[in-house]
Amino acid sequence: MSDFTERVWDVVRRVPRGRVVSYGGVAAILGRPRAARGVGRALSLLGEDSDVPWWRVINRNGEISIKGLMHGPALQRALLEGEGVRFVRDRVDWRRFGWSADALPDDVRADPERSEPVEPEPIRRTARRRRG
């Protein structure tokens, strides 16, 4: 098991009930903002008896993006809804249910090989203009 995997699990364990974080958000908290896929890989290694609340990690669009598991998306949605997270058109409202890692200690947020903690960058949605 890699140190990165252990650190992903540690961050995800800290996501409170009824809140969500993106794969990229976890990666940014760890000081590796381009490692969103690595976060997904780390979560895919969890055993069934794990205490890591993997279902609280969704994609940057607020959508469930589990692939390959027959009932995975339905299970993830049911677990989130059981914690009070609501979906509108299959998306979670980041302003209402997104988790901020501001209260995490620096040793969790920063990459140990870097001197400064890295804050996750908020996701900003912009309206698309129709070409016409």
C-alpha positions as CSV (number, residue, x, y, z in Angstrom):
1,M,0.0,0.0,0.0
2,S,1.4,3.4,-1.0
3,D,1.7,6.4,1.3
4,F,-0.5,8.3,-1.1
5,T,-3.2,5.7,-0.8
6,E,-3.1,5.8,3.0
7,R,-3.2,9.6,3.0
8,V,-6.3,9.5,0.6
9,W,-8.1,7.2,3.0
10,D,-7.2,9.5,6.0
11,V,-8.6,12.5,4.3
12,V,-11.8,10.7,3.2
13,R,-12.3,9.4,6.7
14,R,-12.5,13.1,7.8
15,V,-15.3,14.1,5.4
16,P,-18.3,14.6,7.7
17,R,-21.6,12.8,7.3
18,G,-23.9,14.6,4.8
19,R,-21.0,16.3,3.0
20,V,-19.2,15.4,-0.2
21,V,-15.8,16.1,-1.7
22,S,-14.5,15.6,-5.3
23,Y,-11.7,13.3,-6.3
24,G,-9.7,16.4,-7.4
25,G,-10.5,18.1,-4.1
26,V,-9.0,15.2,-2.1
27,A,-5.9,15.3,-4.4
28,A,-5.6,19.1,-3.9
29,I,-5.8,18.7,-0.1
30,L,-2.9,16.3,-0.3
31,G,-0.9,18.7,-2.4
32,R,-1.3,16.7,-5.6
33,P,-3.9,18.7,-7.5
34,R,-3.5,16.6,-10.7
35,A,-3.9,13.3,-9.0
36,A,-7.7,12.9,-9.1
37,R,-7.5,9.5,-10.8
38,G,-5.0,8.4,-8.2
39,V,-7.6,9.2,-5.6
40,G,-10.1,7.0,-7.5
41,R,-7.6,4.2,-7.6
42,A,-6.9,4.5,-3.9
43,L,-10.6,4.2,-3.1
44,S,-11.0,1.3,-5.5
45,L,-8.5,-0.6,-3.3
46,L,-10.8,-0.5,-0.2
47,G,-12.0,-3.8,1.2
48,E,-15.7,-4.4,2.0
49,D,-15.0,-4.1,5.7
50,S,-13.3,-0.6,5.4
51,D,-14.2,2.3,7.6
52,V,-13.5,4.8,4.9
53,P,-16.7,6.5,3.7
54,W,-15.9,6.2,0.0
55,W,-19.4,7.2,-1.1
56,R,-18.7,10.8,0.0
57,V,-16.3,11.3,-2.9
58,I,-18.0,12.3,-6.2
59,N,-16.8,13.9,-9.4
60,R,-16.2,17.6,-9.9
61,N,-19.6,18.0,-11.6
62,G,-21.3,16.8,-8.4
63,E,-22.2,13.5,-10.1
64,I,-21.6,9.9,-9.1
65,S,-19.0,8.4,-11.4
66,I,-18.4,4.9,-10.2
67,K,-17.8,2.5,-13.2
68,G,-17.7,-1.2,-13.4
69,L,-19.8,-2.1,-10.3
70,M,-23.2,-3.5,-11.1
71,H,-25.1,-1.6,-8.3
72,G,-22.3,0.8,-7.3
73,P,-23.9,4.1,-8.5
74,A,-27.3,3.2,-6.9
75,L,-25.6,2.2,-3.7
76,Q,-23.5,5.3,-3.5
77,R,-26.6,7.5,-4.1
78,A,-28.6,5.6,-1.5
79,L,-25.8,6.0,1.1
80,L,-25.5,9.8,0.4
81,E,-29.3,10.3,0.5
82,G,-29.4,8.4,3.8
83,E,-27.0,11.0,5.1
84,G,-29.2,13.8,3.9
85,V,-27.4,14.7,0.7
86,R,-29.9,15.7,-2.0
87,F,-29.6,15.3,-5.8
88,V,-31.2,17.7,-8.3
89,R,-31.1,16.3,-11.9
90,D,-28.5,13.7,-10.6
91,R,-26.2,16.3,-9.3
92,V,-25.2,17.4,-5.8
93,D,-25.2,21.2,-5.0
94,W,-21.6,21.9,-4.0
95,R,-22.6,25.1,-2.1
96,R,-25.0,23.2,0.1
97,F,-23.2,19.8,0.5
98,G,-19.6,20.4,-0.4
99,W,-17.0,19.9,2.3
100,S,-14.3,22.4,3.0
101,A,-11.0,21.1,4.4
102,D,-10.1,24.3,6.1
103,A,-10.2,22.7,9.6
104,L,-7.7,19.9,8.7
105,P,-4.3,20.0,10.3
106,D,-1.4,21.0,8.0
107,D,0.2,17.6,8.2
108,V,-2.9,16.1,6.6
109,R,-3.4,18.8,4.0
110,A,0.2,19.3,2.8
111,D,2.3,16.9,0.8
112,P,5.1,16.0,3.3
113,E,7.7,16.6,0.6
114,R,6.5,20.1,0.1
115,S,7.1,23.0,2.5
116,E,3.7,24.7,2.2
117,P,0.2,23.3,2.5
118,V,-1.8,23.4,-0.7
119,E,-5.4,24.7,-0.5
120,P,-7.9,23.1,-2.8
121,E,-9.1,25.4,-5.5
122,P,-12.9,25.9,-5.5
123,I,-14.7,24.8,-8.5
124,R,-16.4,27.6,-10.4
125,R,-19.2,26.9,-12.7
126,T,-19.8,29.3,-15.6
127,A,-22.8,29.5,-17.9
128,R,-22.2,28.3,-21.4
129,R,-23.2,30.6,-24.2
130,R,-25.0,29.2,-27.2
131,R,-23.4,29.7,-30.5
132,G,-25.7,30.8,-32.9
